[in-house]
Amino acid sequence: MHAPNSRRPDTAPDPSATPGFSDAELEALRRETPLIAAGKLHLNHAGASPPPRPVLDAVSGYLERESVGGGYETAAAESDRIAAVYDDLARLVGGESDEIAWAGNATEAFATALSSFDFAEGDVIVTSRSDYVSNHLMFLVLERRRGVRLEVVRDAPEGGIDAAALEETLARLERSRQAKLVSLSWMPTNSGLLQPAAEVGALCRAYGVDYLLDACQVVGQRCVDVAALGCDLLAATGRKYLRGPRGTGFLWVSRRLLDSGRHPMALDLAGAEWTAPKGLELRSDARRFESWERSYALFLGLGAAARYALEVGLSRVAERSAMLAAALRQRLGAIPGVEPLDRGKSLGAIVSVAIGGGEPGSARRLMERLRRRSIHTSVTERGSALYEFDRLGVQEALRLSPHYLNTEDEIEAAAEAVEELL
């Protein structure tokens, strides 16, 4: 497959293209996915989506070349292909290649971005009730170690961060100039909620506050354009809806922050040159946020996944994934003992349901039974969605996450299995 030549992601459907996927096209995409060929019904794309054959070939091909050519030597010989991955990832989010930094995963990218802030006692981090758990844990550590104050903005009645409440918070903090950062998980790990990321970005610009966006569950599922989002930093992973290898991710850093000299706490020789016993010189691009060592095989696989997603067409991916999730949500909601938990003005391709009232062990037992039938789902526990699960009064939920390569028949088969096993 070949990536489009555009520097921007396909932020709107191509009016000349056939909407959705033809049966033949969908079947071809499924044939390129070994997990499907192995007879698995995979509804755990929010955990790890199976990579297509071009991604596998990119990884294994590089490892083969490296095994006979040597690690350093193969990296030098493949330098043009490695450099092109930055272009692929930039197209994926609507940025420029010099604004992209490789990371081992989204949490690593997020942590590296967070470490670039010189937090002091009294600084405020503003966030929502739908943080990814690892991000929120980092905030709690900063509270304990640096005296940073965390403000969690209330939800809107329909779910997701309340934009009016966020503006009130930023206006109040503007007077004391305490707001250091607004952080948002665009789509949480536990539900289909899509938060108003662009609206938050507009408020951050209006109040002059830096904005860190965790797009871990969105990149590869939806169109992403960092300019429209108004964020300053964006963290993403490879293994989820992007269908890349595990152990890959990336960070986008705005040119404004780069030009200001922003850099992570843990610089190494990838990000700066040691120029004197007490002196260093930063790289001019986002690679100052990288560490020197990485798997180039996995990095090339990440680039292949980006090209694959761009060619498939993210507008079509978003439309079909949301349609499949809506059908699954409706079908499961009609089963006695299954309670849909998703809420929000806009919902994506995660379907979260409580089983038997959400008591401990109920969802996990069902997940294990489904797995024995080669139906892949996952479980979210209270500790990963504390605010929402406490509001709902549940301890755990079954998470089902379809993607564009699933079929309507698979949605029905999964629902029938849940109904039979309860």
N, C-alpha and C positions, 0 to 999 in steps of 0.2 A: 504494500500500500504506500501511497505517496502523500506527504503532507501538503496542504495548500500553500500558496506563495504569500498570502496576506500576512501583514505584520500584526493584525488584530484577530482575536477570536471571533467566531461567527456569533455575534451578539444578537442577531435576528435571523429568523428563517429565510432561506433563499426562496423568493417567490417563484423561481423557475423550477425548483426541485419538487419532486413528488413528496407530499407530506408523509411522515412516518416511514416505515420500512416495508418493502414488498416481502412476500413469503420467501422468494428466492434469495433476496439479499440477507434476510434474517437467518436463513438456513446456512448460507455461506459463512456468516459471522460465527454461527454456532459451531460449524465444522472446524473453524480455526481455534477452537477452545477445547483443549484436551480433557478438561474436567467434565464438560458436557458429553464428549464422546465416550467417557467412562461411565456414563449413565447416572450422574449425580444431578439432583435438583437443588441448585444452589440459590438460596435466599439469604445469604450472608455477605453481600457485596459491601455493606457498611463495615464489615470486619476485615475481610480480605477478598477482593474480587479476583477470579481466576484470570491470569494473563493469557492473551492470545498468542498464537504461534510466532508472529513477528517479534514479540517481546522476548519469548523464550530463545529464539534464534539469535537475537542480539546478545543476550547474556552468554549462552553456551558457545557461540562463535568466538567471542572475545576470550573466554576462558581457554578455548582450544588454542587460539593464537598465542596467548600468554604462556601457555604450558610449554610451548616449543621455542618461543621467542624471548622469554624473560620478562619479568615484571616491569622494570624501568624502561627497558628497550621497547616493549610493545606499546606502552603508554606514549613514548616519544613518537613511534611510527604511526600511532592512531590519533595523534594530537588534533588533527583537523576534525575527525568524527567526534571526538570528545568535546571540542569547542562548539560544535554545531548543536549539542544538547542544550546549551544555554539559549540558543535561538529558538529551539523547539519549546522550551518551557516558557520563554518570554511570550511567544505567540499564544500559548495556552491561557495566559492571564492578562494579555493586552499590554505588556510592558516591553522593556528593552533588554537585550541580552546582558548588558553590563549591570543590570539591576537584580540579577538572579544569583543566588548562592546555593550550592548543594548542601544537603543535610541528610543525616541518617534516617530521619523520620520527622513527622510534624511536631512532636513534642520537643525534639532537639532543636528544630528551627525556631519554635516559639521561645524556648529557654534562651537561645542565643540572642534572639531579638530583645527579650526582656533584660538580658544582662547588659545591653548597650545603654540603659538608662542609669544615670547617676542618682539613684534614689537617696533621699535624706529624710531624717525624722520630720514628720508632719506632711510629707508629700502624700497625695491621694491617688489611688488607682480606682477608677470607676468601671464597674462591670455589671453583668446581668445575672439573673437567677439560673441561667442555662449554660454556665461555664462548663467546659470540659474539665473533668475532675483533676487531671494533672496540672492544668493551668491554675485552677483555684488553689491547689496545694502550694504552688510556687508563690502565689500572692500571700498566703498565710505565713510562709517562711519569711517573706519580706517584712510582714508586719512584726514578726518576732525579732528578726535580726537588725532591721534598719529603722524600725519605728514608723514604717509606712502605714497609712490608714486606708482600709478597703471600704468603699461604698458600693453596696449592691442595690441597683435601681429596681424598683418594683416592676412587675409585669403589667402589661395591658390586660384588660378583662378577657380578650380573646386569645391571650398567650403571646409570649415574646416580650422583649423589653418595651416599656412604655416610653415612647419618644418624648412625650410632653414632660414626663417625670425626669427623663435624662436632661432635657433642656433646663428644667428648674435646677437640677443638681449642678450643671455646668455654670449656670448664671450665678448661683450662690458661691461656688468655688472661685469664679473669676475675680470676685472682689478681693479674695485673699491670695490669689494666684497659686493655689495649692494643687490644682488638678495637674497631674504629671502625665497621666495616660488614661485613655479609654480602651478597654479590651473587650472584644466580643467573640464568642463562638457562634459563627454564622448558622451552623446547624448542629445541635447537640448530639451526643452519642445515643441518647435514650428515646428520641422521638423524631417524627417527621417535620417538626417545626423549622421553618426558614425564617430567621430573624431579619428585621428591616435594615440590612447592613448598609445600604446606600444612604438611607435616611440618617443613620447614626454618623456616617461619614460627613454628611453635609453639616450636621451640628458640630462635629469636631473641627471642621474648617472654620465655621463661624466663630467658634470660641478659642481657636488657636491651640487646641490640645492634640497631641499625637495620638494616633489610632492604630492599634495592633489587632488584626483580624485573623482569627483561626478559621481557615477554610478547608480543614481536613476532610470533612464529609461532603464538601460541595465540588471541589475541583475534580473534574471527570464526570460529574453528574449534571452540572449546569454550566451555562456560559458565565465567564468571569472576565471583568474588565476593571482593572485597578483604578483607572481614571474615573470611571463612573461611580465606583465604590467610595472614593475619597479617602482610602486608607493610606497609611505611611509604611506599614509592614504587613505582609501577608504570609502565613505559614501553611504549608500543604504537605500531603503525604503521597506516596506512589501506590501503596498497596490497596487502597480502597477503590472508589469508583473510577479512578484513572486506569486501573487494571495493570499497574506496574509491579515490579518485584518488591517483596518485603525488604525492609532495610534501606529504603530510599525516601527522600523527601526534598523539599526545597523551601527557600525563603526569598520573597521579593522585598526589596528595600527601595524606597523612593529616592530619586536623584536628589531631592531636597535634603534628605537626611544624610546621604552620602557626601554631598558638598559641604555639609555642616561639620564633617569630621566624625560622625557617629561611628562607633565600632564596639564590638563585643568585649566583655571582660577578659575572656580567655583567647587572646590573640595568639596565633602561632605563625610559623614562617610562611604559611599560605597567605596570610592577611597583611603582613608588614615585613619590612626589611630592617634588620638591626644595623644601624648606621654608625653608632658610637657607643661606648660603654653605657651612656645614659640616654641614648637617642634611638628613635625608630622613625620609619617613614611608612605611612599607611598606603596600601593599594588604593587606587582611585575608584575602583568599582566594588560591587557587592561581594566579591570573593574574599574581601577582608573578613567576612563573617564565616568563612569556611575553615575547617581543619585540613591539614595537608594530606593525610592518609584517607583513602577511600577505596571501595571496590569499583574500578572502572568498568568492569563487566556489568554490575548493577546500574551504574550511572548511564551506560549506553542503553540498558533495558528501560530505564525511566524515560529517556529521550524517545525510544521507540513507542512507548505507551502514549506519550504526548502526541506524537505524529499520528498514531492510530486513532486517538480520540478526535483529533482535528479533522481527519479525513472522514470518519464516520459521521461527524457533524453534531456538535454539542447542542444545538437547538433541537434537533430530532431526538437526541438522547434524553434531554430534559423532558420533552413532551411525552415520550413513550414511558420513561421510568415513572413519571408522576401518574400516568394513566394506569399502569400496572399496580402501583401502590394504592391508588384510590379504589381499584377493583378489589384488591386483597383486603383492604381495610373494611370495605362494605361487607364482603363475604364473611370475614371472621366475626364482625360485629353481630351477625345474625345467628351465631352459634351460642347456645346456652352455656354459661360458665366462662365466656370470653368477653372481656371488657376493653374496647379500644381506648387508648390513653392519649393519642395525639391531639393537639389543639394548636391553632394558629391561623392567621389569615391566609398564609401560603404554606402548603405542605409539600415535602419532597418524598424521596423514595426510601423512607424508613417507616415501618409500621410497628408500633409498640402496643402490646396488649397484656392486660393482667389475666392470669389464669387462676380460677378458683379464689378470687378476691385478692390475689397478689401475695398470698402467704409464702413464707420462706420454703424453697424447695419445689413449689408447684410448677413454676416455669422451667426450672432446670430438669425436672423429671420428664416433662414433655419434650424438651429439646433433645434429651438423650434417646427417647423413644423414636422421635422423628429421624435422628441421625442413623439409627439402626435401619431405617428405611431409605437411607441415602438422601434424606431431605435435610439440607443444612440451614440452621437458624442459629441464634445466639441468645444469651440472657444478659439483661442489664440489672444490676443490683442497686440497692438504695445508696451505697457509697459512691456510685458514679453519677447520681442525679438527686442529690440530697434534698434540695428545695422542692423540686417537683414531686418526688415520691412521698415526701412528708405531707405535702399539700393533698395528694391523692390518697394517702393512707395505705400505700402498698410497699412491700419489701423488695419485690423483684418483678420483672416483666419479661415476656418473650419478645424478642426483636426479630422481625423478618424484613429483609431489605432487598427488594428486587432491583434489577437493572434492565437496560434496554434489550439484552439478549435473552431474557426470560420470555416465555410464551404465555398466552392466556390459558392454555391447557395446564401448564405448570402451576399457575395461580390456583386454578380449581383443584388440581391434585393435592396441593399443599393444604388447602382449606378442608378438603374431604378427609385428609389424614388427621388433621387436628380434631375434627369433629368425631372421628372414629376412636381416637386414642383417649379422649377425655372421659 
